[in-house]
């Protein structure tokens, strides 16, 4: 059966080689025998259609492996699945500064070479964390490794894990630290934060920080450790003001209206 199929799919051309009957390109070639001098050796050769099929399968396999790697990196990057959907595509357009975040991603190669980070600062609830997550998701989609942590978490690193944890953060293409100013202020906690920020400084890789504090407040601290932390962040990161009304308050009002519909008029009061 196999020989019959072989005869149907191939033929021997005038040069004596086997050819594919579909694409009419060689299925074998002749080489000098590796062990017997003066003797020729016929070896299999992928014809054009066989090679094209192989390349398609290879591309599909690489695409699947890439998508799986992106998904693994996304799971590592975020602590909440909801943040997987915090993307530029899902932006409601209420924060004009989002265009600067898009530009940051579009010029990522230049940004990375020049080691440029961002400080997204502004009032509570204006969308700073969403913007940072949108940048993260966009870079994750391109195959880069991104990690997003908050300052509270890194200030609480165990003394037993601190050195290894700090070293591991240097491996990411982009590190995002959320909510500067919310961390614990004990000496140990501040030293943890300094170690993370300083290691990022030494790595020469970009850093994005979000904070409710103003740039003047960051510059005006008197505590020595805080000053060292903030000085490094300001040296690495370009400040971008994120203004506007609180998205959390808007969401709360929307939820209140929805509950009013669910419970009926007069059955729900806004506290």
KAWO-V796409 format. One line per field, one symbol per residue. phi: phi as a letter, one per 40 degrees, with the letter a starting at -180 (. if undefined). psi: psi as a letter, one per 40 degrees, with the letter a starting at -180 (. if undefined). burial: I if it has 16 or more other C-alpha atoms within 10 Angstrom, else O. Layout:
BEGIN
phi = ???
psi = ???
burial = ???
END
This chain:
BEGIN
phi = .ccccccccbaccccgccbcccbfbdbaabbcccbbcgbcbcbcbccccccccccccccccccccccccccccccccbcbcdccccbcccccgcbdcdcccccdccbdccdcccfcbbbcbiccgchccccccccdcccdccgccbbbbbcccccbccccbdcccccccccccbbbbcgchcccbcdcccccccccccccdccgbcbbbbaccccccccccbdcccccccccccccbccbcbbhcccccccccccccccccccgcgcabcc
psi = ddddddddeiihadeeihihedefiieiihihhedhheiihhiihhiddddddddddddddddddddddddddddddiehddedegiddeheeehdedddddddddfddddddefhaihhiaiheeeddddddddddddddeeihihhiiddddeehiddeddddddddeeidhhhhhfheeiieidddddddddddddddddeiihhhiieiidddddeidhdddddddddddddhhhhhhaiihddddddddddddddddeiheehih.
burial = OOOOOOOOOIIOOOOOOIIIIOOOIIIIIOOOOOOOOOOOOOOOIIIIOOOOOOOOOOOOOOOOOOOOIIIOIIOOIIOOOOIIOIIIOOOOOOIOIIOOIIOIIOOIOOOIOOIIIIIIIIIIIIIIIIIIIIIIIIIIIOIIIIIIIIIIIIIIIOOOOIOOOIOOIIOIIIIIIIIIOOIIOOOOIIIIIIIIIIIIIOOOIIIIIIIIIOIOOIOOOOOOOIIOIIOOIIOIIOIIOIIOOOOOOOOOOOOIOOOIOOOOOOOOOOO
END
